[in-house]
Amino acid sequence: GNEFEEKFAKFVGTKYACSVSSGTAGLHLAIVAAGIGPGDEVITTPFSFVASANCVLYVGAKPVFVDINPLTYNLDPAEIEKKITKKTKAILPVHIFGQSADMDPIMKIAKKYGLKVIEDACESLGAKYKGENVGTFGESAVFAFYPNKQMTTGEGGIITTNSKKIYDLCKSLANQG
């Protein structure tokens, strides 16, 4: 195994971590691994780097924007249910500026409607929500190492997950499919 990936997974608190070329690539692969495609909808925030929405567009799905909480700048869970349709497949919360999104209500809504959760944790390595690391709530999460992040390698990203199936698929896709 890759020592960096193993240590990163251990630090975050997941079983697996799959390194990729960028946070954007990680988000793209996480969306693919979630089985999201044309005609599907993914609820996310407009207050983020454009990659959070672009990764949904890359697979032919539609990003559906939910407003932010003006105090935290994170997705407002109170607004999510208003935007859920029969086409909604996932919620993609963004942990913005090192602050965790409000994950308890997000996870509760996801469970109620059978939605997947993919965390965009690109800006929040080391952030916690009620004592738990971001990147451990959804079926997968993505961190980035661009120069403006908490930890930088110049470029790069990593997908964290507890699912061997998602890890294996992302590993394969990251290496030319």
KEMAR-295343 format. One line per 8 residues: number of its first residue (from 0); their letters; for each residue x, y, z of N, C-alpha, C, O, CB. Coordinates in steps of 0.001 Angstrom, whole numbers, plus 500000, padded with zeros to 6 digits. Each point is the difference from the previous one (the first is absolute). Glycine has a CB too. Example, Ala and Ser with C-alpha at 12.3 -4.5 7.8 and 13.67 -1.06 7.14 Angstrom:
REM KEMAR-295343
0	AS	513190,494310,507800,499110,501190,500000,500900,501200,500000,501036,499981,500665,497072,498846,500581  501542,502223,498034,500820,501190,500060,499230,501090,500730,500509,501108,500169,500675,498264,497686
***
This chain:
REM KEMAR-295343
0	GNEFEEKF	500824,498791,500000,499176,501209,500000,500853,501253,500000,501213,499943,500201,497005,498814,501001  501155,502336,498577,500648,501296,499962,500064,500567,501421,498967,500194,500640,500217,500207,496984  502012,499860,502858,500181,500458,501385,499258,501311,500279,499392,500157,501059,502839,498711,498962  497819,502073,499029,499295,501274,500185,498498,499765,500135,499360,500556,500894,502429,500636,497790  497649,497989,500436,498561,499723,500054,499620,499334,501320,498991,500355,500608,500969,499419,496892  500837,499270,502939,499715,499295,501257,500043,500950,501193,499125,499951,500864,501833,497956,498153  500049,502951,501032,500122,500954,501107,498887,501050,499945,499490,500422,501038,503003,499217,498982  497135,500775,498782,498933,500993,499860,498672,499417,500480,499269,500652,500745,501940,500403,497306
8	AKFVGTKY	498480,497723,501526,498759,499340,500433,499974,499878,501515,498970,500245,500629,500917,498480,497203  501239,500899,502752,500075,499850,501457,499763,501349,500680,499276,500072,500994,502336,497995,498748  498994,503005,499730,499840,501337,500578,498537,500442,499950,499466,500512,500984,502886,500065,498323  497008,499223,499549,498600,500422,499842,499063,499090,500788,499022,500463,500587,501516,500449,497135  499771,497774,502287,499155,499060,500713,499150,499132,499092,498911,499565,500375,501060,502038,501466  500542,498146,496946,499306,499099,499077,500887,498793,499709,501188,499996,500320,497548,501947,498650  500671,497041,500423,500765,498794,499661,500904,500216,498796,501083,499421,499917,497070,499202,501014  501397,502215,498134,500715,500143,498727,500178,501463,499613,499215,500866,500386,499864,496932,498894
16	ACSVSSGT	501968,502453,499950,500242,501297,499375,500646,499737,498646,500945,499219,499886,499316,501967,502371  499215,499475,496727,500480,499823,498622,500498,501341,499482,499210,500926,499815,499163,497162,499774  502937,502025,500173,500552,501262,499516,499679,500194,498517,499957,499052,499217,501887,500800,502494  497934,501413,497941,499653,500381,498621,500759,501280,499639,500711,500566,500831,496974,498361,499371  502157,501516,498564,500778,501137,499515,499539,501353,500522,500767,500963,499969,499656,497705,498033  498325,501426,502481,499479,501270,500517,498727,499748,500789,499407,498924,499918,501599,502330,498142  498581,499744,502701,498712,499913,500690,498867,499855,499006,499050,499253,500238,501855,502123,501634  499190,499334,497014,498969,499908,498962,499901,498581,499460,498900,499470,499840,501496,502927,499554
24	AGLHLAIV	500752,496984,500325,499997,498612,499523,499386,499080,501055,499249,499083,499667,502804,501375,498932  498266,499786,502659,499433,499197,501080,498488,500112,500069,499303,498996,500153,502807,501304,501100  497381,500924,498632,498545,500206,500012,499348,499299,498806,498945,499379,500132,501372,502833,501042  500321,497896,497673,499484,499341,498798,499908,498486,500219,498966,499394,499716,502028,502433,498845  500074,497569,501937,500004,498552,500213,499009,499591,501093,499367,498950,499889,503034,500982,499386  497455,500870,501767,499040,499693,501065,498567,499998,499454,499177,499175,500396,502386,501848,501305  498155,499905,497392,498672,500067,499370,499784,498770,499112,498931,499390,500029,501134,503151,500021  500948,497100,499167,499921,498802,499153,499788,498758,500875,499140,499170,499706,502364,501918,498557
32	AAGIGPGD	499283,498789,502808,499920,498835,500880,498638,499903,500691,499565,498912,500377,502908,501241,499979  496866,500980,499804,498664,500017,500618,498911,499585,499015,498832,499878,500370,501947,501930,501165  499610,497977,497213,499026,499569,499000,499114,501117,499478,498914,499740,499483,501115,498073,501609  500420,503419,499036,499217,501152,499550,500290,500254,498534,501149,499953,499561,498875,501054,502751  498903,499267,496928,500172,500203,498567,498918,500876,499409,499317,500723,500726,501786,497079,499156  498733,502142,498798,499041,500859,499306,498591,499909,500596,499485,498915,500268,501880,500810,497665  498029,501454,502264,498641,500068,500528,499921,500047,501514,498952,500324,500556,500351,498467,497446  501800,500888,502674,500009,500039,501468,500223,501428,500485,500494,500853,499262,500378,496779,500823
40	EVITTPFS	498759,502609,501158,500229,501297,500631,500806,499807,501282,499837,499012,500715,498012,501896,498303  503028,500065,501254,500813,499990,501207,499843,501356,500675,500238,501042,499389,501424,497293,499616  497938,501639,502256,499834,501236,500752,501349,500431,500553,500713,499208,500617,496905,500185,499973  502725,501873,499182,501265,500542,500488,499841,501489,500251,498898,500540,499913,502408,497703,498830  499788,502406,501565,500005,501429,500286,500603,500794,498843,500934,499532,499349,499236,499952,503095  499302,501711,497297,500624,500848,498980,501214,500745,500565,500785,500570,499242,496977,499690,499638  502394,499736,502458,501096,500728,500641,501190,499071,500172,500264,499495,501091,498106,502014,500106  502340,498277,497708,501141,499092,499972,500785,500259,498730,499553,500740,499124,499209,497513,502230
48	FVASANCV	502399,501144,498549,500737,500008,498741,499145,499259,498967,499289,499060,500354,502996,501015,500837  497771,500326,497569,499131,499481,498941,500099,498477,499824,499082,499392,499449,501157,502810,499420  500828,497186,501576,500165,498546,499866,498889,499223,500701,499627,498918,499547,502834,501433,500314  497006,500184,501234,498943,499295,500737,498778,499757,499116,499356,498957,500109,501459,502085,502022  498867,499900,497008,498883,499845,499058,500456,499343,498702,499279,499181,499430,499626,502838,501566  502293,498340,498535,500486,499439,498732,500082,498483,500029,499717,499351,498993,501564,502737,500645  499103,497330,501500,500145,498543,500064,498660,499315,499758,499960,498873,499506,501956,501384,502100  497008,500402,498732,498654,499471,499736,499699,500124,498501,499461,499076,499390,499756,501562,502960
56	LYVGAKPV	501133,500497,497071,499778,500225,498567,500825,499036,499140,499550,499589,498931,499969,502824,501564  501687,497224,499965,500874,499101,499235,499320,498678,499649,500301,499407,498965,501647,501637,502170  497138,498490,499720,499347,498704,499767,498608,500161,499407,499250,499028,499906,502054,500024,501989  498341,502174,497702,498700,500240,499379,498876,500201,500993,498832,500036,499613,501950,498631,498501  499552,501466,503166,498978,500237,501024,499844,501507,500220,500732,500805,499424,499797,496969,501696  498509,502587,499720,499683,501411,500223,500285,500388,501452,499464,499390,500925,498774,500508,497270  502614,501127,502004,500169,500503,501365,498780,500836,500374,499546,500833,499216,502986,499173,500543  496944,499768,501436,498854,500761,500500,500498,500765,501222,500435,499411,500989,497828,498881,498146
64	FVDINPLT	501664,503028,500772,500584,500822,501054,499037,500281,501139,498827,500311,499797,502615,500701,498490  499100,498866,502926,499284,500312,501228,500766,501139,500654,501231,500002,500011,497878,497600,500293  500163,503364,500241,500638,501171,500587,500848,499634,501218,499872,498915,500568,498228,502476,498604  502763,499540,501207,500899,499796,501131,499447,500644,501263,499133,500872,499952,502804,499047,498472  498593,499624,502706,499754,500650,501279,500932,501213,500026,501213,499835,499875,498107,497967,501337  500145,503413,498947,500852,501193,499925,501024,500120,501124,500919,500814,499915,497202,500282,498964  501728,498102,502170,500965,500043,501102,501187,499083,499765,501109,500302,500441,497028,500240,501092  501649,498340,497778,501073,499021,499789,500474,499932,498550,501081,499475,499732,497979,499225,502154
72	YNLDPAEI	500162,501816,497190,500262,499914,498559,499880,498570,499462,500362,499735,498854,501147,502235,501381  497988,497119,500583,499790,498621,499583,498546,499777,499598,499108,500757,500385,502744,498500,501137  497929,499689,497699,498678,499561,499587,499036,500051,501186,500313,499487,501075,500713,499038,497149  497808,502089,501588,498992,500095,501064,499103,498768,499951,499186,499870,499087,500862,502667,500819  500089,496545,501072,499197,498769,499969,498489,500260,499960,499246,499189,499462,502592,499701,501787  497725,502223,499311,498569,500325,500017,499437,500238,498603,498785,499971,499803,501538,501018,502449  500554,499243,496786,499558,500281,498623,500050,498773,499088,499481,500046,498885,501325,502279,501429  499808,496579,500139,500238,498837,499132,498711,499324,499541,499824,499764,498805,502328,499901,502375
80	EKKITKKT	496949,500021,499746,498817,499219,499641,499120,500691,498955,499307,499335,499230,500757,499693,503052  499967,502294,497695,499205,500760,499020,500445,499724,498563,499236,500196,499054,500421,501579,502673  501599,497765,498122,500570,499809,498662,500065,498531,499561,500433,499709,498884,500887,502351,501514  498261,497029,500456,500057,498576,499658,498876,499641,499042,498841,500349,500223,502198,499138,502003  499322,499803,496691,499013,499504,499029,500247,498500,499821,500896,499427,500619,498958,502846,498171  499346,497115,500363,500212,498568,499730,501308,499753,499258,500470,498864,499938,497054,500817,499991  503067,501369,499508,501282,499871,499292,501211,500181,500914,501129,499731,499589,497728,501099,498374  500920,499621,503271,501114,500251,500925,500648,498683,500410,499322,499072,500441,499542,503016,500403
88	KAILPVHI	502454,497842,499006,500744,498784,500333,500993,500201,501139,500381,499038,500668,499359,500264,496976  500685,501954,502586,501042,500228,500997,499969,501427,500519,499427,500902,499390,501972,497361,499507  499241,501905,502257,500272,501317,500563,501517,500137,500052,500698,499102,500471,497124,500946,500911  502681,501085,498128,501427,500259,499995,500263,501255,500849,500094,501107,499470,500180,497815,498216  499843,500889,503641,500309,501159,500844,501466,500378,499852,500853,499141,499777,497350,500187,501852  502081,501962,498495,501374,500487,499945,500354,500540,501382,499295,500847,500547,500531,499715,496959  501260,498944,503042,500508,500523,501269,500882,501192,499629,501155,499828,499611,498769,497870,501596  499532,503499,498915,500649,501183,499437,500927,500689,501011,499661,500107,501179,498357,500190,497323
96	FGQSADMD	503126,500159,501048,500944,500783,500807,500369,499323,501320,500179,500683,501008,498867,501358,497957  501069,496639,501047,500389,499297,501219,498877,499775,500989,500237,499520,501108,501959,501448,498572  496584,499372,499935,498845,499788,500879,499169,498834,499484,499727,499896,498805,500236,502552,501808  499644,496684,500298,499161,498876,499605,498585,500454,499683,499450,500889,500650,501942,497601,500763  498035,500879,497577,498561,500161,499754,499268,499353,501177,500588,499216,500746,499705,500780,496690  498436,500330,502727,499173,499466,501099,499542,498592,499618,498922,499817,499435,500294,502526,501241  501622,496666,499642,499827,498654,499452,498850,499187,500589,499431,499183,499277,502963,500879,500325  497230,500113,501664,498904,499192,500556,498706,500147,499202,499437,498995,499566,501606,501248,502682
104	PIMKIAKK	498471,500986,497547,498762,500111,499209,500182,499583,498537,499069,499476,499388,500235,502368,502127  501869,498380,497930,500256,499583,498613,499915,498480,499892,499362,499475,499088,502119,502546,500537  499155,497278,501298,499974,498530,499977,498592,499469,500264,499601,498990,499420,502786,500970,501359  496864,500709,500084,498622,499595,500307,499116,500125,498749,499214,499101,499699,501091,501640,502711  499827,500360,496877,499242,500214,498762,500409,498967,498955,499145,499425,499325,500670,503044,501177  501492,497292,499360,500489,499012,499022,499409,498624,500293,499573,499298,499084,502568,502007,500642  497834,498314,501534,499448,498692,500379,498497,499946,499711,499499,499009,499469,502270,500757,502320  497530,501292,498560,498537,500064,499798,499622,499799,498531,499012,499330,499697,500819,502224,502267
112	YGLKVIED	500959,499030,497123,499684,499950,498571,500851,498996,499218,499874,499915,498779,499450,502456,501404  501527,496878,500489,500846,499017,499322,501041,500629,499090,500289,499472,498926,497817,498964,501185  502462,502694,500312,500984,500726,499192,501423,499701,500464,500241,499749,501181,498071,502060,498419  502604,498220,499472,501415,499850,500328,500539,501357,500443,499465,501045,499632,500805,497041,498707  500793,501880,502451,500667,501233,500427,501462,499901,499590,500698,499045,500342,497699,501284,501620  502048,500679,497300,501399,500115,499583,500488,501329,500559,499496,501059,499628,500187,497531,498224  501293,501352,503035,500499,501215,500643,501107,500652,499176,500971,499349,499615,498435,499682,502614  500432,502257,497509,501092,500784,499427,500720,500619,501196,499588,501032,500530,499169,499461,497237
120	ACESLGAK	502319,498856,502639,500788,500447,501150,501320,500615,499534,500958,500089,500768,497990,498118,500665  501093,502217,497299,501241,500503,499404,500637,501129,500805,501225,500115,500041,497870,499233,497751  500086,501485,502847,500511,501147,500756,500044,499752,501505,500193,500944,500766,498913,500519,497447  500720,497298,502229,499790,499813,501436,500701,498798,500622,499444,499354,500888,498418,501728,498745  503336,498615,499921,500761,498915,500613,500225,500314,501476,500495,501071,500349,500635,498404,497444  498502,499582,503063,500185,500170,501434,498796,500590,500710,499960,500021,501230,502423,500251,498309  496634,500208,499709,498789,500548,500624,499187,498875,500623,500021,498862,499531,499934,503039,498809  499331,498439,502721,499183,499008,500698,498552,500472,500099,499709,501196,499995,502307,498056,501311
128	YKGENVGT	497085,499766,498784,498587,500259,500257,499617,499154,501201,499991,498772,499922,499489,501747,497619  500204,500133,503568,499653,499302,501242,501034,498926,500349,499653,498890,500402,497921,501549,499128  503701,499917,500308,501088,499102,500374,500428,499003,498939,501001,499304,500175,498185,500956,502081  500073,499660,496646,500332,499062,498919,500596,500770,498820,499537,501091,499668,498602,497338,501062  502885,501002,498643,500637,500651,498853,499065,500106,498813,499248,499071,499705,502934,500069,501080  497868,502008,498526,499309,500071,498719,500664,498981,499084,501177,499676,500159,498206,502798,500141  499853,497032,498748,500526,498965,499110,499644,498600,500460,500387,499021,499362,501464,502503,500068  497407,498367,501682,499617,498688,500533,498489,499787,500020,499534,498950,500441,502526,501097,500940
136	FGESAVFA	497176,500922,498154,498534,499927,500095,499355,499382,498758,499147,499121,500120,500926,502888,501348  500321,498437,497357,499395,499526,498759,500574,498679,499548,500886,499434,500641,498717,502907,498726  499868,497167,499495,500553,498748,499453,501410,500243,499484,500805,499074,499904,496884,500124,499474  502601,502054,500292,501355,500391,499629,500166,501484,500285,499029,500726,500214,501099,497470,498001  501125,502234,501783,500322,501410,500196,501252,500300,499195,500764,499099,499653,498186,500945,502671  501248,501230,497386,501160,500391,499205,500720,501157,500682,499381,500963,500453,499478,498271,497427  502467,500643,502181,500871,501044,500517,500929,500424,498864,500251,499227,499076,499632,499855,503317  500626,502147,497680,500894,500492,498945,501280,500562,500606,500037,500390,501166,497980,500127,497374
144	FYPNKQMT	503024,499514,500646,501325,500446,500446,500538,501158,499162,501213,500186,499899,499229,497497,500891  498654,503095,498609,500378,501178,499229,500665,501015,500954,499791,499917,501210,498288,499697,497115  502714,501337,501157,500734,500914,500885,499176,500782,501032,500558,500430,501010,500983,499750,497130  497154,500018,501643,499207,500760,500972,499337,499112,501061,499142,500477,500743,500456,501207,497471  500776,497057,501870,499390,499069,500946,500828,499874,501282,501102,500542,500092,497902,498211,497975  500444,500514,502937,500689,499842,501288,501321,499249,499854,500973,500294,500694,496806,499724,500442  502243,499020,497963,501214,499235,499721,500168,500017,498491,499053,499707,499269,500702,498793,502812  501426,501835,497446,500161,500113,498555,501139,499123,499488,501035,499830,500644,498074,502495,499482
152	TGEGGIIT	500651,497133,498691,501054,499275,499286,500220,500684,498652,500620,499438,499096,498784,498360,502061  500079,503424,498725,500059,500731,498740,498767,499746,499170,499480,500917,499364,502993,498956,500681  497058,498921,499950,498790,499571,499294,499655,498644,500563,500774,499439,500777,499771,501868,497084  498333,498163,501773,499630,498665,500455,498757,499999,500863,499534,501045,500454,502843,498341,499442  497097,499423,500321,498819,499820,500834,499935,498569,500477,500832,499169,499635,497953,502637,499126  500210,497912,502066,499857,498644,500527,498537,499747,500355,499309,500874,500524,503065,499167,500363  497178,498756,498819,498634,499578,500309,500074,499080,501213,500796,499061,500023,498446,501138,497533  499931,500069,503449,499939,499112,501159,498657,499274,500005,498980,500553,499589,502567,500968,501729
160	TNSKKIYD	498470,497237,499153,498776,499189,500053,500228,498809,500928,501137,499615,500274,498218,501090,497370  499550,498727,502828,500069,498742,500744,499589,498823,499122,499997,498855,500450,499521,502386,501673  500137,499043,496628,499531,498979,499068,501137,499483,499121,500608,500761,499248,497131,500313,500758  502542,497625,500097,501025,499407,499138,499582,500106,498538,500845,500215,499131,499822,498202,502713  498043,501435,497873,499489,500094,498631,500288,501394,499405,500493,500110,498877,497693,498202,501693  501504,502738,500188,500256,501364,499519,501504,500233,499849,500445,500579,499009,497437,500236,502110  502894,498737,499860,501456,500152,499928,500555,499312,498752,500762,500604,499245,499350,499507,503270  499508,498630,497268,500511,499254,498843,499601,500667,498686,500811,500084,499077,499074,497806,502266
168	LCKSLANQ	498878,502581,498567,499542,500666,498784,500771,501300,499772,500438,500269,498882,497282,498713,501423  502447,501822,500741,500734,501248,499862,501461,499755,499640,500560,500729,499182,497888,500321,502461  502180,497933,498955,501383,499651,499668,500120,499667,498518,500924,500449,499322,499441,498695,503018  498686,500059,497167,500001,499605,498594,499779,501218,499095,500732,500193,499028,498402,497524,501617  499872,503093,499669,499689,501180,499174,501145,501027,500016,500273,500653,498993,497280,498983,501487  503109,500494,500677,501107,500956,500102,501187,499569,499141,500836,500821,499624,498417,499762,502696  500809,498120,497375,501093,499465,499191,499480,499621,498618,500119,498846,499586,501051,500308,502489  498263,501797,497220,499531,499822,498611,498799,499066,499874,499744,499472,498917,502583,500929,500358
176	G	496936,499388,501809,498739,499248,499878,500142,498517,500145,499009,499274,499915,500226,502487,498641
***
